[in-house]
Amino acid sequence: MEVILKEDVNKLGHRGDVVTVKDGYGRNYLLPGKLAMEATPANKTVIEQMKVSAVRKSAAEKDGAAELGSRLNDVVLTFERKSGENNHLFGSVTSQDIAHALEAEGYKIDRRKIHLEEPLKTVGEFHVPVKLHREVTAHVQVNVKSDAPEQTEETAQKEDDTTFKSTYHGEVDFQRE
C-alpha cells in the first residue's frame, strides 16, 4: 500500500514522502492516527501544495527549536533519590521525571522527545539529549544525587564497630544441646 506521510514517522520517512508500507500497518496505524493518507492521484496533487507550505512551516519550526535548544543547553536539573550500595538508586529517573522538572522550569517538552536509552539508575551527572526538531537536538544536564548524607569510610567503620559492641551483651554458649 502506498501512503503519503502527513507527519514525520520514525524509521519510515518525513512529512510529504510517498512510502510503501504493508496494508495492515497503513490501515491500522498510519491512516487512523492521521499520520498518513492514501497515495491517490488526487492526494498526490494536494500533497505537492502541502510540501510548499511545509517547507516554510519546517523552517519556522527549526528556528524556534534552535532558540529553545540554546536555552535548554544551559539547564541543569537536580534529582534527589534514595540510594543503596555502590550509589545504585532504589528507583530511577525517567524521561517522565525529566519532562516534569523541565515543565517546572518553564519549558513544555513532550517526554517522547527526551531520548533516554534506559532510565537513570545510578548517582552521577548525565547529559540527556532532547530532540526538538529533525535537525535540532539539545542536551540537558541531569544531576542525580543521593538523599543520604555523605559519610567517610572512617565514620562508617566507627558506626559499624559501635553497633557491634552495643548489640553484644554477655557470653556466647557454644555447648548447646
C-alpha positions in Angstrom: 0.0 0.0 0.0 1.3 3.4 -0.9 0.7 6.3 1.5 1.8 9.9 1.8 3.1 10.8 5.2 1.5 13.8 6.8 3.9 13.8 9.8 7.5 12.5 10.4 7.4 8.9 11.3 10.5 7.3 12.9 12.2 4.7 10.7 9.7 5.3 7.9 10.1 8.8 6.4 9.5 12.5 6.7 6.4 14.7 6.1 5.4 14.6 2.4 7.2 11.4 1.5 5.4 8.8 -0.6 6.3 5.4 1.0 5.2 1.8 0.5 4.0 0.0 3.7 2.3 -3.2 4.5 -1.5 -3.0 4.3 -2.1 -3.7 8.0 0.4 -1.0 9.1 -1.2 1.6 6.9 -4.9 0.7 7.6 -4.5 0.1 11.4 -1.9 2.7 12.4 -1.0 5.3 9.9 -4.4 6.2 8.5 -6.4 6.2 11.8 -3.6 8.1 13.5 -3.8 10.8 10.8 -0.1 10.3 10.2 -0.6 9.5 6.5 -3.2 9.5 3.7 -3.6 7.1 0.8 -1.5 7.9 -2.3 -4.2 8.5 -4.9 -3.6 10.8 -7.9 -5.8 13.5 -6.3 -4.0 13.3 -3.0 -0.6 13.5 -4.8 -1.5 16.9 -6.2 -2.8 18.0 -2.8 0.5 16.9 -1.2 2.6 18.9 -3.7 0.8 22.0 -2.4 1.3 20.9 1.1 5.0 20.4 0.6 5.5 24.1 -0.4 3.8 25.2 2.8 5.5 22.5 4.8 8.9 23.9 3.8 8.0 27.3 5.2 6.5 25.7 8.3 9.5 23.5 8.8 11.9 26.5 8.6 9.9 28.3 11.2 9.8 25.3 13.5 13.6 24.8 13.1 14.3 28.4 14.1 12.0 28.1 17.1 13.6 24.7 18.1 17.1 26.2 17.7 16.3 29.0 20.0 14.7 26.7 22.6 17.7 24.3 22.2 20.2 27.0 23.0 18.2 27.8 26.2 17.9 24.1 27.1 21.7 23.6 26.8 22.1 25.8 29.9 19.5 24.0 32.0 20.7 21.9 34.9 18.2 19.6 36.6 18.9 18.0 40.0 17.1 15.0 41.4 17.5 13.5 44.9 16.7 9.8 45.2 17.2 7.1 47.8 20.3 5.1 47.0 21.9 1.9 48.3 25.3 0.3 48.0 27.5 1.5 45.1 25.3 4.6 44.6 22.6 2.5 42.9 19.2 4.1 43.1 16.2 2.4 44.7 14.1 3.7 41.8 15.2 5.5 38.7 15.0 8.9 36.9 12.8 8.5 33.8 12.1 10.7 30.8 8.7 11.5 32.5 10.6 12.8 35.6 12.8 15.0 33.4 9.8 16.3 31.5 8.0 17.3 34.7 11.2 19.0 36.0 11.5 20.9 32.7 7.9 22.0 33.0 8.5 23.3 36.5 11.4 25.3 35.0 9.0 26.8 32.4 9.8 24.5 29.3 6.9 22.5 27.9 8.7 19.4 26.4 6.9 16.2 25.5 8.5 13.2 27.3 8.8 11.3 24.0 11.3 13.9 22.8 13.6 13.1 25.7 15.8 10.3 24.4 17.0 8.1 27.3 18.1 4.7 26.2 17.1 3.4 29.7 16.2 5.2 32.9 19.0 6.6 35.0 19.6 4.2 37.9 22.9 5.5 39.4 24.1 8.6 41.2 26.0 11.0 38.9 26.0 13.6 36.2 24.3 12.8 32.9 23.8 14.7 29.6 20.4 13.8 28.2 19.6 14.5 24.6 16.3 16.2 23.8 15.2 16.1 20.1 13.3 19.3 19.5 13.3 19.1 15.7 14.5 16.7 13.0 17.8 18.7 12.8 18.0 20.2 16.3 19.0 18.3 19.4 19.7 19.9 22.8 21.4 18.4 25.8 20.1 18.9 29.3 22.4 18.3 32.2 20.8 16.0 34.8 22.4 15.5 38.2 21.2 12.6 40.3 22.2 12.8 44.0 21.7 10.5 46.9 19.5 11.8 49.7 21.6 10.0 52.3 24.2 12.3 54.0 27.7 11.7 52.7 29.9 9.8 55.2 33.5 8.9 55.0 34.7 5.3 55.3 36.3 6.1 58.7 33.0 7.2 60.2 31.2 4.3 58.7 33.7 1.9 60.2 33.2 3.6 63.7 29.4 3.2 63.4 29.8 -0.5 62.5 32.1 -1.1 65.5 29.8 0.7 67.9 26.8 -1.1 66.6 28.5 -4.5 67.1 29.7 -3.5 70.6 26.2 -2.3 71.7 24.4 -5.4 70.5 26.7 -7.9 72.2 25.8 -8.5 75.9 27.3 -11.4 77.7 29.0 -14.6 76.9 28.3 -16.9 74.0 27.5 -20.5 74.9 28.8 -22.9 72.2 27.8 -26.0 74.3 24.1 -26.1 73.4 22.2 -29.4 73.2 
